[in-house]
Amino acid sequence: MRALHHRSLVVGLLALGLAAGTGLPAAAVPAAAASAVASVVSAAPGDGPTVSVSRTGGRTAARTARKLYVDPTSQAASAAAAARRDGRRSTAKKLDVIATAPQARWFGTWNQTRTVKAEVRAYVKAAQKKKRVAQLVLYAIPDRDCGGWSSGGFSATEYRAWIRQVAAGLKGSKAVVVLEPDSLGHTCGGSQRTALLKDATSRLAKAGAWVYLDGGHSRWNSPATAAKRLKAAGVSKARGFAVNVSNFNSTKAEVAYGRKVAAQLAKRGVSSTHRKFVVDTSRNGRATANGQWCNPGGQGLGLRPRWVSSGGVDAYLWVKRPGESDGACGGGPAAGEWFESYALGLVARRVKG
């Protein structure tokens, strides 16, 4: 039920030179990883544009005319490059299925307030240079998942300052931002959490981002409950909401759930401009996890990321980066670390399309 993207101590990951769940920093990624992705990304299917002009935050932006950005510094890219260096060409080719797909980069407490503006700016600039749309996840709100595996986050004061710096880094980039998975599915934080989300949504939208708040998923809260929390958290300033983040529920179930949430938002006076949603399809190709969240066996990659722009669905995204462990369970390493055997299993059982 949780987003479960970073399920170990961030300190341990940083000691390894990793930003948990975000892949290796650009400076630490072997040049071969970036060049390997660049050599095959042009042939990657499923991330093509669907031209659609929409108005958000008072600006008209045909951002869906641009493809989603493929990050060449992901852990999947690094692993594929390492496999090639080792002569494991078959493995490298399989890992390319993940490495060449657009995926979100996660930003959180491991990105310090004094540096996060530059880090965000560098990432979105790389996407702009390729004429593609960057996808980001922000995961730093106080008490993140309410004392679960990803407890922590900034203080309220620190979070407001951090969001200001993130927004400054995003300005003009027309990026996609999934804001604080877990934050509305859980019930902790009260009015303070709601106020922080409203402030963040407003600032990020003013910077030109399409913001998607936490909509949970079809096995969690009811559509009415999700809609009530979304409205309180400022969805009227956002593009909409995200469903199935880091989870394994089927695309069909999540689209149906998302449409029910959108209908509930409509009943609460939220306009259609702010009722769009995105579905995390990163690992739901088999959708047989039955509520298990931590490296459940037998799963596969879902539909490749792409704009949809139909029926209320803005896009299918890979919000969770496939191949990065949910935690030290199911034979996996610590959360956010590369789990190659699991990645290869996801590829083997992937859906085509």
C-alpha positions in Angstrom: 0.0 0.0 0.0 3.0 2.3 0.4 5.0 3.8 -2.4 8.0 1.9 -1.1 10.7 3.3 -3.3 13.3 4.0 -0.7 13.1 1.4 2.0 16.6 1.5 3.6 18.7 4.1 5.3 19.4 6.9 2.9 22.8 7.3 4.7 23.9 3.8 3.6 23.0 4.5 0.0 24.7 7.9 0.0 27.8 6.2 1.4 27.8 4.1 -1.7 27.5 7.2 -3.8 23.8 6.5 -4.6 20.8 8.7 -4.3 18.3 6.1 -3.1 16.0 5.2 -5.9 17.3 7.8 -8.3 20.2 5.9 -9.8 23.8 6.8 -9.7 24.7 10.5 -9.8 25.7 11.6 -13.3 29.3 12.1 -12.2 29.5 8.5 -10.9 27.9 6.8 -13.9 30.4 5.2 -16.2 30.5 7.0 -19.6 29.7 3.6 -21.2 26.3 3.6 -19.5 25.2 6.9 -20.9 26.6 6.1 -24.4 25.0 2.7 -24.4 21.6 4.1 -23.6 22.0 6.9 -26.2 22.9 4.3 -28.8 19.6 2.4 -28.5 17.1 4.9 -27.0 16.1 6.2 -30.4 14.7 2.8 -31.2 12.8 2.5 -27.8 9.1 2.0 -28.4 6.1 3.3 -26.5 7.2 6.8 -25.5 6.0 8.7 -28.5 4.1 12.0 -28.5 0.4 12.5 -28.5 -0.3 16.2 -29.5 -2.6 17.8 -26.9 -2.8 21.4 -25.9 -3.9 22.0 -22.3 -4.0 25.0 -19.9 -2.4 24.6 -16.5 -1.5 27.5 -14.1 -2.6 30.0 -16.7 -0.2 28.8 -19.4 -0.9 26.8 -22.5 1.7 24.2 -23.1 1.7 21.5 -25.8 4.1 19.4 -23.7 2.6 16.1 -24.8 3.9 16.8 -28.3 7.3 15.9 -26.8 8.4 12.4 -25.9 9.2 11.5 -22.3 12.8 11.7 -21.2 15.0 8.7 -20.9 17.6 9.2 -18.1 21.0 7.8 -19.2 22.2 7.8 -15.6 19.8 5.2 -14.2 21.0 2.1 -12.4 19.6 0.0 -15.2 21.8 1.9 -17.7 24.8 1.4 -15.5 24.0 -2.3 -15.1 23.6 -2.8 -18.8 26.9 -1.2 -19.5 28.6 -3.3 -16.8 27.2 -6.5 -18.4 28.6 -5.4 -21.8 32.0 -4.8 -20.3 31.9 -8.3 -18.8 30.9 -9.9 -22.1 27.4 -10.7 -20.9 25.8 -9.4 -24.1 22.5 -11.3 -23.7 22.0 -9.9 -20.2 22.9 -6.4 -21.4 20.3 -6.6 -24.1 17.6 -7.6 -21.6 18.5 -4.8 -19.3 18.3 -2.4 -22.2 14.6 -3.0 -22.1 14.5 -1.1 -18.8 17.3 1.3 -19.4 15.9 2.7 -22.7 12.4 3.4 -21.1 11.5 6.8 -19.7 11.5 6.7 -15.9 11.1 9.2 -13.2 14.0 10.4 -11.1 13.3 10.7 -7.4 14.4 13.7 -5.3 14.2 13.7 -1.5 16.1 14.4 1.7 19.3 13.1 0.1 19.1 16.2 -2.2 20.1 19.0 0.2 18.2 22.3 0.2 21.3 24.2 -0.7 22.0 22.0 -3.8 18.6 20.7 -4.9 17.9 23.7 -7.2 21.1 23.0 -9.2 20.4 19.2 -9.2 16.9 19.6 -10.5 18.0 22.2 -13.0 20.7 19.9 -14.4 18.2 17.0 -14.8 15.5 19.0 -16.6 18.1 20.8 -18.7 19.3 17.4 -19.9 15.8 16.6 -20.9 15.2 19.9 -22.6 18.4 19.4 -24.6 16.9 16.2 -26.0 13.6 18.0 -26.5 11.9 15.6 -24.1 9.8 15.9 -20.9 11.5 15.2 -17.6 9.6 13.2 -15.0 10.4 13.7 -11.3 9.1 12.4 -8.0 9.4 14.5 -4.9 9.6 12.5 -1.7 10.6 14.5 1.4 7.5 15.6 3.2 7.6 15.3 7.1 7.0 11.8 8.3 6.8 10.5 4.7 4.9 7.2 5.1 3.8 7.8 8.7 6.5 5.8 10.5 6.7 2.9 8.0 9.7 1.8 5.9 10.2 5.4 4.6 9.7 7.4 7.7 11.7 10.6 8.0 11.6 13.5 5.7 12.3 17.2 6.4 10.7 19.3 9.1 7.8 21.5 7.9 10.1 24.6 7.8 12.8 22.7 5.9 10.3 21.3 3.5 8.8 24.7 2.5 12.3 26.0 1.9 13.2 22.8 -0.1 10.1 23.1 -2.3 11.0 26.7 -3.1 14.4 25.6 -4.4 12.9 22.6 -6.3 10.4 25.0 -8.0 13.2 27.4 -8.9 15.1 24.6 -10.5 12.0 23.5 -12.5 11.1 27.0 -13.7 10.3 26.9 -17.4 11.0 23.2 -17.9 7.4 22.0 -18.3 8.3 18.9 -16.4 6.0 16.2 -14.9 6.1 16.0 -11.1 4.6 13.2 -9.0 4.3 14.9 -5.6 4.8 12.9 -2.5 3.7 9.3 -3.0 2.1 7.9 0.3 1.2 11.4 1.5 -2.5 11.2 1.1 -3.0 7.4 1.3 -1.9 7.6 4.9 -3.6 9.6 7.6 -0.8 11.1 9.6 0.3 14.8 9.4 -3.2 16.3 9.7 -3.7 19.9 8.7 0.1 20.5 8.5 0.6 17.9 5.8 -2.4 19.3 3.9 -1.0 22.8 4.1 2.4 21.7 3.0 1.0 19.9 0.0 -1.1 22.9 -1.0 1.9 25.1 -0.8 4.1 22.7 -2.8 1.4 22.2 -5.5 0.9 25.9 -6.0 4.6 26.7 -6.2 5.5 23.8 -8.5 2.5 24.6 -10.8 3.5 28.3 -11.0 7.0 27.1 -12.1 5.3 25.4 -15.0 5.2 21.8 -13.9 2.3 19.4 -14.3 1.8 18.3 -10.7 0.2 15.0 -9.8 -0.8 14.5 -6.2 -1.0 11.1 -4.4 -4.1 9.3 -5.5 -3.3 5.9 -3.8 -4.4 2.9 -5.7 -7.4 0.6 -6.2 -6.6 -1.7 -3.2 -6.3 1.1 -0.7 -8.8 4.0 0.1 -12.1 4.5 -1.6 -12.5 6.9 -4.5 -14.5 9.2 -2.3 -11.9 9.2 0.4 -9.1 9.8 -2.1 -11.0 12.7 -3.7 -11.8 14.3 -0.4 -8.1 14.3 0.5 -7.0 15.4 -2.9 -9.3 18.4 -2.9 -8.1 19.4 0.6 -4.5 19.1 -0.6 -4.9 21.5 -3.4 -5.6 19.4 -6.5 -7.4 22.4 -8.0 -3.9 23.9 -8.6 -2.5 20.6 -9.8 -2.8 18.8 -13.1 -4.4 15.9 -11.2 -3.2 12.8 -9.4 -1.1 9.6 -9.7 -2.2 6.1 -9.0 -0.5 2.7 -8.4 2.9 4.3 -7.6 5.4 1.5 -6.8 2.6 -1.0 -6.8 1.6 -4.0 -8.9 -2.2 -3.6 -9.6 -3.4 -4.0 -13.2 -3.6 -1.0 -15.5 -7.3 -1.8 -16.1 -8.1 -1.7 -12.4 -6.1 1.5 -11.9 -7.7 3.3 -14.8 -11.1 2.3 -13.5 -10.2 3.5 -10.1 -8.7 6.7 -11.4 -11.9 7.5 -13.3 -13.9 6.9 -10.1 -11.7 9.3 -8.2 -12.0 11.9 -11.0 -15.8 11.5 -10.8 -15.7 12.1 -7.1 -13.6 15.2 -7.6 -16.1 16.5 -10.1 -18.8 16.1 -7.5 -16.7 18.3 -5.2 -16.4 21.1 -7.8 -13.0 20.3 -9.2 -12.8 21.2 -12.9 -11.9 18.8 -15.6 -8.6 20.6 -16.1 -7.4 19.4 -12.7 -8.8 15.8 -12.8 -6.3 14.1 -15.0 -4.3 11.2 -13.8 -1.2 9.1 -14.5 -0.8 5.4 -13.9 2.5 3.8 -12.7 2.8 0.8 -15.0 6.4 0.0 -14.2 5.8 -3.5 -12.7 2.2 -4.4 -13.2 2.5 -6.6 -16.3 1.3 -9.6 -14.5 -0.7 -7.9 -11.6 -0.6 -11.1 -9.5 1.0 -9.6 -6.3 -2.4 -9.6 -4.5 -1.4 -6.8 -2.2 2.2 -7.8 -1.6 4.5 -4.9 -1.9 8.1 -6.0 -1.3 9.7 -7.6 -4.3 6.8 -10.1 -4.9 7.7 -12.9 -7.2 6.3 -13.6 -10.7 5.8 -10.0 -11.7 6.6 -8.3 -15.0 7.1 -5.0 -16.6 3.9 -3.2 -17.6 3.1 -1.0 -20.5 6.0 1.2 -21.6 5.7 4.8 -20.5 3.9 7.0 -23.0 1.4 9.8 -23.2 -2.2 8.6 -23.4 -4.3 11.8 -23.4 -7.6 9.9 -23.4 -10.4 9.1 -21.0 -8.9 11.2 -18.2 -5.6 9.4 -18.4 -2.7 11.7 -19.2 0.0 9.0 -19.3 1.4 5.7 -18.3 4.6 6.3 -16.4 7.3 4.2 -14.8 7.4 6.1 -11.6 9.1 3.3 -9.6 12.3 2.4 -11.4 12.1 -1.3 -12.3 15.0 -3.3 -11.0 15.5 -1.2 -7.9 14.7 -3.2 -4.8 11.7 -2.5 -2.5 13.7 -3.6 0.5 15.6 -6.5 2.1 12.8 -9.0 1.4 12.0 -11.6 -1.3 15.7 -12.2 -1.7 16.4 -8.5 -2.5 19.0 -6.1 -1.2 18.3 -2.9 0.7 15.7 -0.6 -0.8 16.8 1.4 -3.8 19.7 -0.8 -4.5 20.0 -2.7 -7.8 18.4 -6.1 -7.8 19.5 -7.6 -11.1 17.9 -11.0 -10.9 14.6 -9.3 -10.2 15.1 -6.9 -13.0 15.7 -9.8 -15.4 12.5 -11.5 -14.2 10.5 -8.4 -14.8 11.9 -8.2 -18.4 11.2 -11.9 -19.0 7.6 -11.6 -17.9 6.9 -8.2 -19.4 3.8 -7.3 -21.4 4.5 -6.2 -25.0 3.4 -2.7 -25.9 
